[in-house]
Amino acid sequence: MAFLIVVGILSSVFIFGLKTGVGCGFSSVKWPVVFGLCALYFVIALVAGYFMDAIDVTSFMSSSLATAIHITLALFLVFGGIYTMKKWNAGCDVSKKTFLILVFPCPVCMAALLVSCVALSTVVTIDGVLIGAIVGIVFVISIIVSTLFMKNLNKISSYLGIPISGTPDTLGSVMVFIGLFYLAAAAMIPAYISAGGSQSATPTPFGTVEMGALAAAFLLILFGALIAKAADSSIKKNQSKTKLS
């Protein structure tokens, strides 16, 4: 049972790392930048493991500051995604700049790393820094694997016969959908924590089950963005054929 719990927690960490991998994979940044981001998140995970007993993530996530950060980041993602698509269709690639909005450490990812460290500490009896290292390694693997997949999405989709292109235009679409996800999360997380606190004297922490639910919602939104992109590509292809005929 303990093994399954550990696997579940680390799987959630892997899922949250996909956001950064998507941003890196759909942009035109090179691998040194990707590895630099991996190093940044690994350090953050180490810090989270070291200070996990001193930080009250529940209070922070239910605070007005966290909500304000969520909403601000969500708006940046939406408008940044629209700007990326608009510039790409005009023949200009700005993904090397706008992708930072998606991959920069945000409250959701940092809370996920911290909650994962706390959850692991209840199952395994090892030093907090080592727990942070384990969480960080899984997060880094997720970034590298998802970046590699997204950068080769053109070849994969061509092989499968699916009209999805891994271009900055797709990055813009994904940024818009994730921005909408963040707006939903900004409303869901404080409401959940407040409900948990009103039912008992001790505030109920935002656990791995709820984080997994948000991760599933994120994946559904990402899938929707890719499907929308595929439909848009198909429509443009049909329009081009009509013009030629």
C-alpha positions as CSV (number, residue, x, y, z in Angstrom):
1,M,0.0,0.0,0.0
2,A,2.8,2.4,0.9
3,F,4.4,1.7,-2.5
4,L,1.2,2.5,-4.3
5,I,0.9,5.7,-2.4
6,V,4.4,6.7,-3.4
7,V,3.8,5.9,-7.0
8,G,0.6,7.9,-7.0
9,I,2.3,10.9,-5.5
10,L,5.2,10.8,-7.9
11,S,2.7,10.3,-10.8
12,S,1.0,13.6,-9.8
13,V,4.4,15.3,-9.8
14,F,5.1,13.9,-13.3
15,I,1.8,15.3,-14.6
16,F,2.5,18.8,-13.2
17,G,5.8,18.8,-14.9
18,L,4.1,18.5,-18.3
19,K,3.1,22.2,-18.2
20,T,6.8,23.2,-18.5
21,G,7.5,20.5,-21.1
22,V,4.6,21.7,-23.2
23,G,5.9,25.3,-23.1
24,C,9.4,24.2,-24.0
25,G,8.4,21.7,-26.7
26,F,6.0,24.0,-28.6
27,S,8.4,27.0,-28.5
28,S,11.6,27.4,-30.6
29,V,13.9,27.4,-27.5
30,K,17.0,25.2,-27.6
31,W,17.8,22.4,-25.2
32,P,20.3,24.4,-23.0
33,V,17.3,26.6,-22.0
34,V,15.3,23.5,-21.2
35,F,18.1,22.1,-19.0
36,G,18.4,25.4,-17.3
37,L,14.7,25.3,-16.4
38,C,15.1,21.7,-15.2
39,A,17.9,22.8,-12.8
40,L,15.7,25.7,-11.5
41,Y,12.8,23.3,-10.7
42,F,15.2,20.8,-9.1
43,V,16.5,23.5,-6.8
44,I,12.9,24.6,-6.0
45,A,12.1,20.9,-5.1
46,L,15.1,20.7,-2.8
47,V,14.1,23.9,-1.1
48,A,10.5,22.6,-0.8
49,G,11.8,19.4,0.8
50,Y,13.9,21.3,3.3
51,F,11.3,23.8,4.4
52,M,8.2,21.6,4.0
53,D,7.5,21.6,7.8
54,A,7.9,25.3,8.1
55,I,5.5,26.4,5.2
56,D,1.8,26.3,5.6
57,V,0.7,25.8,2.0
58,T,-2.9,25.5,2.9
59,S,-3.0,29.0,4.3
60,F,-1.2,30.4,1.4
61,M,-3.3,28.8,-1.3
62,S,-6.4,30.1,0.4
63,S,-5.1,33.6,0.8
64,S,-6.1,36.6,-1.4
65,L,-2.5,36.9,-2.5
66,A,-2.4,33.4,-4.1
67,T,-5.8,34.1,-5.8
68,A,-4.5,37.4,-7.2
69,I,-1.3,35.6,-8.5
70,H,-3.4,32.9,-10.1
71,I,-5.7,35.4,-11.9
72,T,-2.8,37.6,-13.0
73,L,-0.9,34.6,-14.4
74,A,-4.1,33.3,-16.1
75,L,-4.6,36.7,-17.8
76,F,-1.0,36.7,-18.9
77,L,-1.4,33.2,-20.3
78,V,-4.6,34.1,-22.2
79,F,-3.3,37.3,-23.7
80,G,0.2,35.9,-24.2
81,G,-1.3,32.9,-26.1
82,I,-3.4,35.2,-28.3
83,Y,-0.3,37.4,-29.0
84,T,1.8,34.4,-29.9
85,M,-0.8,33.1,-32.4
86,K,-1.3,36.5,-33.9
87,K,2.4,37.1,-34.4
88,W,3.1,33.6,-35.8
89,N,0.3,34.0,-38.4
90,A,1.9,37.3,-39.3
91,G,5.2,35.6,-39.9
92,C,6.9,36.5,-36.6
93,D,8.0,33.9,-34.0
94,V,7.8,35.4,-30.5
95,S,7.6,32.0,-28.7
96,K,11.1,32.4,-27.2
97,K,9.7,35.2,-25.1
98,T,6.1,34.3,-24.5
99,F,6.9,30.7,-23.5
100,L,8.3,32.0,-20.3
101,I,4.8,32.8,-19.1
102,L,4.0,29.1,-19.3
103,V,7.2,27.6,-17.9
104,F,8.0,30.1,-15.2
105,P,7.4,28.6,-11.7
106,C,3.8,29.4,-10.7
107,P,1.9,28.9,-7.4
108,V,0.2,25.7,-8.7
109,C,3.5,24.0,-9.6
110,M,5.3,25.2,-6.4
111,A,2.3,24.1,-4.3
112,A,2.3,20.7,-6.1
113,L,6.0,20.2,-5.3
114,L,5.6,21.2,-1.6
115,V,2.4,19.1,-1.1
116,S,4.2,16.1,-2.8
117,C,7.1,16.5,-0.4
118,V,4.8,16.6,2.6
119,A,2.8,13.6,1.4
120,L,6.0,11.6,0.8
121,S,7.3,12.4,4.2
122,T,4.2,10.7,5.7
123,V,5.0,7.5,3.9
124,V,8.8,7.3,3.8
125,T,11.1,8.1,6.7
126,I,14.0,9.9,5.0
127,D,15.5,13.4,5.2
128,G,13.5,16.2,3.8
129,V,16.2,17.3,1.3
130,L,16.3,13.7,-0.1
131,I,12.6,13.7,-0.5
132,G,12.9,17.0,-2.3
133,A,15.5,15.5,-4.6
134,I,13.3,12.6,-5.4
135,V,10.4,14.9,-6.3
136,G,12.7,17.1,-8.2
137,I,14.1,14.2,-10.3
138,V,10.6,13.1,-11.3
139,F,9.7,16.7,-12.2
140,V,12.8,17.0,-14.3
141,I,12.2,13.7,-16.1
142,S,8.6,14.9,-16.8
143,I,10.0,18.1,-18.4
144,I,12.5,16.4,-20.5
145,V,10.2,13.6,-21.7
146,S,7.3,15.9,-22.5
147,T,9.6,18.5,-24.2
148,L,11.1,15.7,-26.4
149,F,7.6,14.5,-27.3
150,M,6.3,17.9,-28.2
151,K,9.4,18.8,-30.3
152,N,8.8,15.7,-32.3
153,L,5.0,16.1,-32.5
154,N,5.1,16.9,-36.2
155,K,6.8,13.5,-37.0
156,I,4.5,11.6,-34.5
157,S,1.3,13.2,-35.8
158,S,2.4,12.7,-39.4
159,Y,3.0,9.0,-38.7
160,L,-0.4,8.6,-37.0
161,G,-2.2,10.7,-39.7
162,I,-3.3,13.4,-37.2
163,P,-3.1,17.0,-38.4
164,I,-1.4,18.5,-35.3
165,S,1.7,20.6,-35.7
166,G,4.1,21.4,-32.8
167,T,4.5,25.1,-33.7
168,P,4.4,28.4,-31.8
169,D,0.8,28.7,-33.1
170,T,0.0,25.5,-31.1
171,L,1.8,27.0,-28.1
172,G,-0.5,30.0,-28.2
173,S,-3.6,27.8,-28.3
174,V,-2.3,25.7,-25.3
175,M,-1.5,28.9,-23.4
176,V,-5.0,30.2,-23.8
177,F,-6.6,26.9,-22.7
178,I,-4.2,26.6,-19.7
179,G,-5.0,30.3,-18.8
180,L,-8.7,29.3,-18.6
181,F,-7.7,26.3,-16.4
182,Y,-5.9,28.7,-14.1
183,L,-8.9,30.9,-13.8
184,A,-10.9,27.8,-12.8
185,A,-8.2,26.8,-10.3
186,A,-8.2,30.2,-8.7
187,A,-11.8,29.8,-7.8
188,M,-11.7,26.1,-6.9
189,I,-8.7,25.9,-4.5
190,P,-9.7,28.6,-2.0
191,A,-13.3,27.4,-2.0
192,Y,-12.3,23.8,-1.3
193,I,-9.9,24.8,1.5
194,S,-12.5,27.1,3.1
195,A,-15.1,24.4,2.9
196,G,-12.7,22.0,4.6
197,G,-11.9,24.5,7.3
198,S,-15.6,25.2,8.0
199,Q,-16.3,21.5,8.6
200,S,-13.7,21.1,11.3
201,A,-11.6,23.0,13.7
202,T,-8.4,21.9,11.9
203,P,-8.2,23.1,8.2
204,T,-8.3,20.2,5.8
205,P,-5.2,20.2,3.6
206,F,-5.5,20.2,-0.2
207,G,-4.4,16.5,-0.7
208,T,-3.1,14.4,-3.5
209,V,-6.5,13.3,-4.6
210,E,-7.6,16.9,-5.3
211,M,-4.3,17.7,-6.9
212,G,-4.8,14.7,-9.1
213,A,-8.3,16.0,-10.0
214,L,-6.8,19.3,-11.1
215,A,-4.1,17.5,-13.0
216,A,-6.7,15.5,-14.8
217,A,-8.6,18.7,-15.7
218,F,-5.3,20.2,-17.0
219,L,-4.8,17.2,-19.2
220,L,-8.3,17.4,-20.5
221,I,-7.9,21.1,-21.3
222,L,-4.6,20.4,-23.0
223,F,-6.2,17.6,-25.1
224,G,-9.0,20.0,-26.0
225,A,-6.4,22.6,-27.2
226,L,-4.7,20.0,-29.4
227,I,-8.0,18.8,-30.8
228,A,-9.0,22.4,-31.5
229,K,-5.7,23.0,-33.2
230,A,-6.1,19.9,-35.3
231,A,-9.6,21.0,-36.4
232,D,-8.2,24.4,-37.3
233,S,-5.4,22.9,-39.3
234,S,-7.8,20.7,-41.1
235,I,-10.1,23.6,-42.0
236,K,-7.1,25.7,-43.3
237,K,-6.0,22.7,-45.3
238,N,-9.4,22.3,-46.9
239,Q,-9.6,26.0,-47.6
240,S,-6.3,25.8,-49.4
241,K,-7.5,22.9,-51.5
242,T,-10.6,24.9,-52.4
243,K,-8.6,27.9,-53.5
244,L,-6.4,25.8,-55.6
245,S,-9.3,24.0,-57.3
